Amino acid sequence: MEQVSWTRMKILVIGATSPMGISIISEALTRGYEVIALVRNPEKMISLTPRLQVVEADFFNPDDIAEHLDGCKAVLSGIEAWPRLTPCNIYAKSCEAVVKAMRQKDIKRLMVITFLTIEKDPLLPSWLTWAMNKLLFLRKHIYEDMAICERYLDYQCRDIQFTVVKLFDFTNQPSEGIQILASESQSPLDMDNRIGRQDLAKFMLNNLAQKEYYRKFIYVRYSRYYSVKEMEEVSRTRMKILVIGATSPMGLLIITEALTRGYEVIALARNPEKITVLNPRLQVFEADIFDPESIAQHLQGCKAVLSGVEVMPKLITPCNVYSKSCEAVVKAMRAKGVKRFILITSWSVREDRKVPYLWKWAVKTFLFFMKDIFEDMSECEYYLDEHGRDLHYTVVKPFHLTNSPSQGLQIIARDGQFCWDIQPQICRQDLAKFMLNNIAQQAHYKKFLCVGHPY
């Protein structure tokens, strides 16, 4: 498939007049996308922008869908069916028709919504399964239809990059800016987690380009709920974190963003007077980030450690800040039983056959003054690989950081040392948001993620 630009793309939405479909369209238009909305009753939707085309179509008919797919990069389904006593087939039939239409036009990306498969999940207690089936008997036909839809995608759509987003129920509450967590397993806590349509629309559009969600059935919930499979006892609304490298530009932005979200922050710095932020939820301590004991004494109650360490290039003295601070943090975390660690290095600091020779040559030739820093980052990554297997670490790898303000652009993360399809630069403010957004994302545990904005 051609290289996809995810910043100003054209998408097709089916089930466009449902509350969920309307939320997807509104969010997509806000981001500057072009939207084709397929509806059975065009009079239910009025287009007030040239970027929205409302088209009457039968989304059970592949040919009807295909004629409107030209130029589209993805199909999103906003279909919602009301509980009924009669059989339901809207999810399975529309899914099959959309897939056939996508194959005709060689389109790969599909996102659909279903509910949690309560009656078949082995993780749920038997009493809860029984209770939910009795209480939600009106959903029986909808669940059966969704199950057929999922089986069709699982067994007959291996050429399609689909994502099935699974939740317990919707609400119409406005967005509160609370992060949505995604995992491939569900918890009984999901049973009481209804997600606002506006937030779900944002989640779907944010993850159109996330390859790690291709061909996946993703359980979603608000981050104010947590599972035993997440970090131990992570409370995402009032979490306490520790930040090292707190006086660097990156460290200060991590602290500012964390405080904005209501977190408690412990900031470790060699020169505490450089931190001028005043907030009752911020505690600043002088500490040596090369000394495990100096770090450990401030870790009590913390759920995660984030590193904002940045080093200016040095032509004479070797750099060891990344590797030595990483080793000290890991030892301190073990001493206090803290698992989650997020830190920053850069692209292609380690040898990898997937890194193009021309890129390696350019970095060595034009960024020779960064040699010691890249080698230090490499030692840091090797240390985590070999000695951090008991930790939930994530190494975030931007190539170039800027001080420009956040423009709200999507951030793409790719596991590895190099990535062609993302921009090599990203602003520090966006990176701070990305790090905090992914504290509880299990999918990023023990990963080395190249990050950047899409082209």
BELBEL-V304533 format. One record per backbone hydrogen bond with DSSP energy under -0.5 kcal/mol. CO is the residue of the C=O (numbers start at 1). NH is the residue of the N-H. Records with the same first field share a line. If there is no record, write none. Layout:
CO = NH ; NH
This chain:
4 = 6
9 = 34
10 = 73 ; 74
11 = 36
12 = 76
13 = 38
14 = 78
15 = 18
18 = 22
19 = 23
20 = 24
21 = 25
22 = 26
23 = 27
24 = 28
25 = 29
26 = 30
27 = 31
28 = 33
29 = 32
34 = 11
35 = 37 ; 53
36 = 13 ; 38
37 = 39 ; 55
38 = 16
39 = 57
41 = 44
42 = 45
46 = 48
49 = 52
51 = 35 ; 53
52 = 54
53 = 37 ; 55
55 = 39
57 = 59
58 = 61
60 = 62
61 = 65
62 = 66
63 = 67
65 = 68
66 = 69
69 = 72
73 = 109
74 = 12
75 = 111
76 = 14 ; 78
78 = 21
89 = 93
90 = 94
91 = 95
92 = 96
93 = 97
94 = 98
95 = 99
96 = 100
97 = 101
98 = 102
99 = 103
100 = 104
101 = 105
102 = 106 ; 107
103 = 106
108 = 161
109 = 75
110 = 163
111 = 77
112 = 165
114 = 167
116 = 118
117 = 120 ; 121
118 = 121
120 = 122
121 = 124
125 = 129
126 = 130
127 = 131
128 = 132
129 = 133
130 = 134
131 = 135
132 = 136
134 = 137
136 = 139
137 = 140
138 = 84
139 = 143
140 = 144
141 = 145
142 = 146
143 = 147
144 = 148
145 = 149
146 = 150
147 = 151
148 = 152
149 = 153
150 = 154
151 = 155
152 = 156
153 = 157
157 = 160
160 = 162
161 = 110
162 = 215 ; 216
163 = 112 ; 165
164 = 166 ; 218
165 = 114
166 = 220
167 = 116
169 = 195
171 = 197
179 = 181 ; 223
181 = 221
183 = 219
187 = 190
188 = 191
189 = 192
190 = 193
192 = 194
193 = 168 ; 169
195 = 171
196 = 200
197 = 201
198 = 202
199 = 203
200 = 204
201 = 205
202 = 206
203 = 207
205 = 208
207 = 210
209 = 211
210 = 213
211 = 214
213 = 216
216 = 164 ; 218
217 = 219
218 = 166
219 = 183
221 = 181
222 = 225
223 = 236
227 = 230
231 = 234
233 = 235
234 = 236
239 = 241 ; 264
240 = 303 ; 304
241 = 266
242 = 306
243 = 268
244 = 308
245 = 248
248 = 252
249 = 253
250 = 254
251 = 255
252 = 256
253 = 257
254 = 258
255 = 259
256 = 260
257 = 261
258 = 263
259 = 262
264 = 241
265 = 267 ; 283
266 = 243 ; 268
267 = 285
268 = 246
269 = 287
271 = 274
272 = 275
274 = 276
277 = 279
279 = 282
281 = 265 ; 283
283 = 267
285 = 269
287 = 289
288 = 291
290 = 292
291 = 295
292 = 296
293 = 297
295 = 298
296 = 299
299 = 302
303 = 340
304 = 242
305 = 342
306 = 244 ; 308
308 = 251
320 = 324
321 = 325
322 = 326
323 = 327
324 = 328
325 = 329
326 = 330
327 = 331
328 = 332
329 = 333
330 = 334
331 = 335
332 = 336
333 = 337 ; 338
334 = 337
339 = 392
340 = 305
341 = 394
342 = 307
343 = 396
346 = 349
352 = 355
354 = 356
356 = 360
357 = 361
358 = 362
359 = 363
360 = 364
361 = 365
362 = 366
363 = 367
367 = 370
368 = 371
370 = 374
371 = 375
372 = 376
373 = 377
374 = 378
375 = 379
376 = 380
377 = 381
378 = 382
379 = 383
380 = 384
381 = 385
382 = 386
383 = 387
384 = 388
388 = 391
391 = 393
392 = 341
393 = 446 ; 447
394 = 343 ; 396
395 = 449
396 = 345 ; 398
397 = 451
400 = 426
402 = 428
410 = 454
412 = 452
414 = 450
417 = 348
421 = 455
424 = 399 ; 400
425 = 453
426 = 402
427 = 431
428 = 432
429 = 433
430 = 434
431 = 435
432 = 436
433 = 437
434 = 438
436 = 439
438 = 441
440 = 442
441 = 444
442 = 445
444 = 447
447 = 395 ; 449
448 = 416 ; 450
449 = 397
450 = 414
452 = 412
453 = 423
